[in-house]
């Protein structure tokens, strides 16, 4: 059973998400082909996608094994949310202080800030609750001034200003419904999890005090953990 949430997944996305669900993120080519066949992707389509991904630097091939490139391995690490800290009401703030950067540099910084789960209050001013334990890369520290602050206004309202929390929650619950509807259908389950992973990348990882009622992040994370366990057992002996 497919759902409107999971109808457009390319062979590249399917291969990528299979490897994102593997720890370490590498598999034999025959394992990938066998798994993709279960999800309705032919061997020729799979091997063509794998070849293009090697050429594009998405995958690294070593004999018959394929592994995620360093760039995509870091993406896998982002799937496993950074450790959280007890929140004391402080907000992490980063203000861009370097001018004259190119459009490409600005776009790269925006991508990096989003990866760090920061949101832009206004141009060049990025914020989030100071409840995450993760390293800030030099690409950010070189061009920003960072500090913590305690806004005087309602922090719940500030969180809603920075993120569209109702929409994230609504879509998250729709994905949970799709996971339940997939049941034991391996292909539908896999395709749904592609959407779940994408959605978890956009989770602002708010402290409990700022989460709206019924926030689905924990349930989505648990569903993805179950999927990874299933995927690991499913591919054994499928080569």
C-alpha positions as CSV (number, residue, x, y, z in Angstrom):
1,X,0.0,0.0,0.0
2,X,1.4,3.4,-0.9
3,X,0.3,6.8,0.4
4,X,0.3,10.3,-1.1
5,X,3.2,11.0,1.2
6,X,5.5,8.5,-0.5
7,X,4.8,8.3,-4.2
8,X,7.9,9.9,-5.7
9,X,11.1,8.2,-4.6
10,X,13.9,7.8,-7.1
11,X,16.2,4.8,-7.3
12,X,19.0,7.1,-5.9
13,X,16.8,8.0,-2.9
14,X,16.0,4.3,-2.3
15,X,19.7,3.3,-2.4
16,X,20.7,6.2,-0.2
17,X,18.0,5.5,2.4
18,X,19.0,1.8,2.5
19,X,22.6,2.8,3.3
20,X,21.4,5.4,5.7
21,X,19.7,2.7,7.6
22,X,22.8,0.5,7.7
23,X,25.4,0.8,10.5
24,X,28.2,1.1,9.3
25,X,26.8,2.7,6.1
26,X,28.2,0.1,3.7
27,X,26.8,-3.0,1.9
28,X,27.7,-5.5,-0.7
29,X,26.4,-4.5,-4.1
30,X,24.4,-7.8,-4.2
31,X,22.8,-6.9,-0.9
32,X,21.7,-3.5,-2.3
33,X,20.3,-5.1,-5.5
34,X,18.4,-7.8,-3.5
35,X,16.9,-5.2,-1.1
36,X,15.9,-2.9,-3.9
37,X,14.2,-5.8,-5.7
38,X,12.1,-6.2,-2.6
39,X,11.0,-2.6,-2.9
40,X,10.1,-2.9,-6.5
41,X,13.3,-1.6,-8.1
42,X,14.9,-3.7,-10.9
43,X,18.5,-4.8,-10.8
44,X,19.4,-2.8,-13.9
45,X,17.8,0.4,-12.5
46,X,19.6,-0.1,-9.1
47,X,23.0,-0.7,-10.7
48,X,22.6,2.3,-13.0
49,X,21.8,4.4,-9.9
50,X,24.7,3.1,-8.0
51,X,27.1,3.8,-10.9
52,X,25.8,7.4,-11.1
53,X,26.2,7.8,-7.3
54,X,29.8,6.7,-7.4
55,X,30.5,9.2,-10.3
56,X,28.8,12.0,-8.3
57,X,30.7,11.3,-5.2
58,X,27.7,10.0,-3.2
59,X,29.1,6.5,-2.8
60,X,32.6,5.0,-2.6
61,X,33.1,1.6,-4.2
62,X,35.7,-0.8,-2.9
63,X,35.5,-4.1,-4.8
64,X,32.0,-5.3,-4.5
65,X,31.1,-3.1,-1.5
66,X,29.5,0.3,-1.6
67,X,29.8,2.9,1.2
68,X,28.4,6.4,1.8
69,X,30.9,9.1,1.0
70,X,32.1,11.2,4.0
71,X,29.6,13.9,3.1
72,X,26.7,11.5,3.2
73,X,28.0,9.7,6.2
74,X,27.8,13.0,8.0
75,X,24.2,13.1,6.9
76,X,23.6,9.7,8.5
77,X,25.0,11.2,11.7
78,X,22.4,13.9,11.5
79,X,19.7,11.2,11.4
80,X,20.8,10.3,14.9
81,X,19.8,13.5,16.8
82,X,22.5,15.2,18.8
83,X,22.5,14.7,22.5
84,X,20.2,17.1,24.4
85,X,21.0,19.0,27.6
86,X,18.7,20.1,30.4
87,X,17.3,23.5,29.3
88,X,17.6,26.4,31.7
89,X,15.8,29.0,29.5
90,X,18.8,30.2,27.6
91,X,18.8,30.6,23.8
92,X,21.7,30.0,21.6
93,X,22.2,33.0,19.3
94,X,24.5,33.4,16.3
95,X,24.8,36.7,14.4
96,X,26.5,36.8,11.0
97,X,29.2,39.5,11.2
98,X,31.1,38.9,8.0
99,X,30.0,40.9,5.0
100,X,30.8,40.7,1.3
101,X,30.3,37.0,1.0
102,X,29.2,35.4,-2.3
103,X,25.7,34.1,-2.8
104,X,27.1,30.6,-2.8
105,X,28.8,31.2,0.6
106,X,25.6,32.6,2.0
107,X,23.6,29.6,0.8
108,X,26.2,27.2,2.3
109,X,26.0,29.0,5.6
110,X,22.2,28.8,5.6
111,X,22.4,25.1,5.0
112,X,24.9,24.6,7.8
113,X,22.8,26.7,10.2
114,X,19.8,24.6,9.4
115,X,21.8,21.4,9.9
116,X,22.6,22.7,13.4
117,X,18.9,23.1,14.0
118,X,19.1,26.9,14.2
119,X,16.3,29.1,12.7
120,X,16.6,32.6,11.3
121,X,14.7,35.3,13.3
122,X,15.7,37.9,10.8
123,X,18.4,38.1,8.2
124,X,21.7,37.2,9.7
125,X,20.3,36.4,13.2
126,X,19.9,32.7,14.0
127,X,18.5,31.3,17.3
128,X,17.4,28.2,19.1
129,X,17.0,27.0,22.7
130,X,20.4,26.1,24.1
131,X,19.6,22.5,24.7
132,X,21.8,20.7,22.2
133,X,25.2,19.2,22.7
134,X,27.0,19.3,19.3
135,X,30.1,20.8,17.8
136,X,29.9,24.1,15.9
137,X,32.1,23.8,12.7
138,X,34.7,26.4,11.8
139,X,32.6,27.4,8.8
140,X,30.1,28.9,11.2
141,X,32.5,30.2,13.9
142,X,34.5,32.2,11.3
143,X,31.6,34.3,10.1
144,X,29.4,34.7,13.2
145,X,29.4,36.0,16.7
146,X,27.8,33.5,19.1
147,X,26.4,33.9,22.6
148,X,23.5,32.8,24.8
149,X,20.6,35.1,25.7
150,X,17.4,35.0,27.7
151,X,14.6,36.7,25.7
152,X,12.1,38.7,27.9
153,X,9.2,37.7,25.7
154,X,7.3,34.4,25.9
155,X,9.7,31.6,24.7
156,X,6.8,29.6,23.4
157,X,5.8,32.5,21.1
158,X,9.4,32.8,20.0
159,X,9.6,29.2,19.1
160,X,6.4,29.5,17.0
161,X,8.0,32.6,15.3
162,X,11.1,30.6,14.4
163,X,9.4,27.4,13.2
164,X,6.0,26.5,11.8
165,X,5.4,24.0,14.6
166,X,1.7,23.2,13.8
167,X,2.6,22.2,10.2
168,X,5.6,20.1,11.4
169,X,3.3,18.3,13.9
170,X,0.5,17.9,11.4
171,X,2.8,16.3,8.8
172,X,4.5,14.2,11.5
173,X,1.2,12.7,12.5
174,X,0.3,12.0,8.9
175,X,3.6,10.1,8.5
176,X,2.8,8.1,11.6
177,X,-0.6,7.2,10.1
178,X,1.3,6.1,6.9
179,X,3.6,4.0,8.9
180,X,0.7,2.2,10.6
181,X,-1.1,1.8,7.2
182,X,2.0,0.2,5.7
183,X,1.9,-2.7,8.1
184,X,3.9,-5.6,6.9
185,X,4.2,-4.3,3.3
186,X,8.0,-3.9,3.0
187,X,7.9,-1.6,0.0
188,X,5.3,0.8,1.5
189,X,7.2,0.7,4.8
190,X,10.5,1.6,3.1
191,X,9.0,4.4,1.0
192,X,7.2,5.9,4.1
193,X,10.5,5.9,6.0
194,X,12.2,7.9,3.3
195,X,9.7,10.6,4.1
196,X,10.1,10.1,7.9
197,X,13.9,10.6,7.6
198,X,13.4,13.8,5.6
199,X,11.0,15.1,8.2
200,X,13.3,14.2,11.2
201,X,16.0,16.3,9.5
202,X,13.6,19.3,10.0
203,X,12.8,18.5,13.7
204,X,13.8,21.6,15.7
205,X,14.6,19.4,18.7
206,X,12.8,21.7,21.1
207,X,13.0,21.1,24.9
208,X,9.8,19.6,26.3
209,X,8.8,23.0,27.7
210,X,8.4,24.4,24.2
211,X,6.8,21.5,22.4
212,X,3.2,21.8,21.4
213,X,0.8,19.2,22.8
214,X,0.9,15.9,20.9
215,X,4.3,16.7,19.4
216,X,5.1,13.5,17.4
217,X,9.0,13.6,17.3
218,X,9.5,10.8,19.8
219,X,7.1,8.5,18.0
220,X,8.7,9.2,14.6
221,X,12.1,8.5,16.1
222,X,10.9,5.3,17.5
223,X,9.3,4.3,14.2
224,X,12.6,4.9,12.4
225,X,14.6,2.9,15.0
226,X,12.2,0.0,14.5
227,X,12.6,0.3,10.7
228,X,16.4,0.2,11.0
229,X,16.2,-2.9,13.1
230,X,13.9,-4.5,10.6
231,X,16.1,-3.5,7.7
232,X,19.2,-5.0,9.3
233,X,17.4,-8.4,9.8
234,X,15.7,-8.2,6.4
235,X,18.9,-7.9,4.3
236,X,20.7,-10.8,6.0
237,X,20.7,-13.7,3.6
238,X,19.0,-11.8,0.8
239,X,22.1,-11.5,-1.3
